[in-house]
Amino acid sequence: METADNPALSKVRAELARYEHALVEFSAREKNGAIELVIGLKDNSLGLHTYYAPLHPRDIDHPQFPWTLQRYLYDCLHDYLVEMFIRTPQSRDS
């Protein structure tokens, strides 16, 4: 259950509010006591999955959090876009 007074969740959401992307939306949620970064497509009609990535509490508490979040966000975006490939040369044909 998400609590509005979770300072770590508020901190992550405040930092994510500084980002806007043409194709994806960024948010954060609390799940089982942990904070997760959530990346989803703005256009849900494609039926693609939402990407979830855990954030470690020590990273959120670190003074360099804005920079580490940016690097992590970009790494997650890369992984999310790669996961959207339908076929690659390495795919096994059915």
C-alpha positions as CSV (number, residue, x, y, z in Angstrom):
1,M,0.0,0.0,0.0
2,E,1.3,3.4,-1.0
3,T,1.7,6.0,1.7
4,A,1.6,9.7,0.9
5,D,4.1,10.5,3.6
6,N,6.9,8.3,2.5
7,P,9.8,10.8,2.1
8,A,11.8,8.5,-0.2
9,L,8.8,8.1,-2.6
10,S,8.2,11.9,-2.5
11,K,11.9,12.5,-3.3
12,V,11.9,10.2,-6.3
13,R,8.6,11.6,-7.6
14,A,9.9,15.2,-7.3
15,E,13.0,14.3,-9.2
16,L,11.1,12.5,-11.9
17,A,8.8,15.5,-12.3
18,R,11.8,17.3,-13.8
19,Y,11.7,14.9,-16.8
20,E,9.3,14.9,-19.8
21,H,9.6,12.5,-22.7
22,A,7.6,12.4,-26.0
23,L,7.0,8.6,-25.9
24,V,7.1,7.5,-22.2
25,E,5.9,8.5,-18.8
26,F,7.9,8.3,-15.6
27,S,6.5,7.6,-12.2
28,A,7.4,5.9,-9.0
29,R,5.5,3.6,-6.6
30,E,6.0,1.9,-3.4
31,K,5.7,-1.9,-3.5
32,N,6.3,-4.3,-0.6
33,G,8.2,-1.5,1.3
34,A,10.5,-0.7,-1.6
35,I,10.5,2.1,-4.2
36,E,10.2,1.3,-7.9
37,L,10.8,3.4,-10.9
38,V,7.9,3.0,-13.4
39,I,8.3,3.6,-17.1
40,G,5.3,3.2,-19.4
41,L,4.3,4.2,-22.9
42,K,2.0,7.2,-23.2
43,D,0.2,5.3,-26.0
44,N,-1.2,2.2,-24.3
45,S,-2.9,1.1,-27.5
46,L,0.2,-0.9,-28.5
47,G,-0.4,-3.3,-25.6
48,L,3.3,-3.2,-24.5
49,H,4.3,-3.9,-21.0
50,T,5.3,-1.4,-18.3
51,Y,8.8,-1.4,-17.1
52,Y,9.5,-1.5,-13.3
53,A,13.0,-1.0,-11.8
54,P,13.8,-1.1,-8.1
55,L,15.6,1.9,-6.4
56,H,17.9,1.1,-3.6
57,P,17.3,3.2,-0.4
58,R,21.0,4.1,-0.1
59,D,20.9,5.6,-3.7
60,I,17.8,7.7,-2.8
61,D,19.5,9.0,0.3
62,H,22.8,9.8,-1.4
63,P,23.7,13.5,-2.0
64,Q,24.3,12.7,-5.7
65,F,20.8,11.2,-6.1
66,P,19.7,13.4,-9.0
67,W,22.8,12.3,-11.0
68,T,22.6,8.6,-10.2
69,L,18.8,8.7,-10.9
70,Q,19.5,10.2,-14.3
71,R,22.0,7.6,-15.2
72,Y,19.7,4.8,-13.9
73,L,16.7,6.3,-15.8
74,Y,18.7,6.4,-19.1
75,D,19.9,2.8,-18.5
76,C,16.4,1.6,-17.8
77,L,15.1,3.4,-20.9
78,H,17.7,1.7,-23.0
79,D,16.7,-1.7,-21.6
80,Y,12.9,-1.0,-22.0
81,L,13.3,0.0,-25.6
82,V,15.5,-3.1,-26.3
83,E,12.8,-5.3,-24.8
84,M,10.3,-4.0,-27.3
85,F,12.1,-5.7,-30.3
86,I,9.8,-8.1,-31.9
87,R,12.6,-9.8,-33.9
88,T,16.3,-9.5,-34.1
89,P,19.0,-11.5,-36.1
90,Q,19.5,-13.5,-32.9
91,S,15.9,-14.6,-32.7
92,R,15.1,-18.2,-33.1
93,D,12.6,-18.9,-35.9
94,S,9.5,-20.8,-34.7
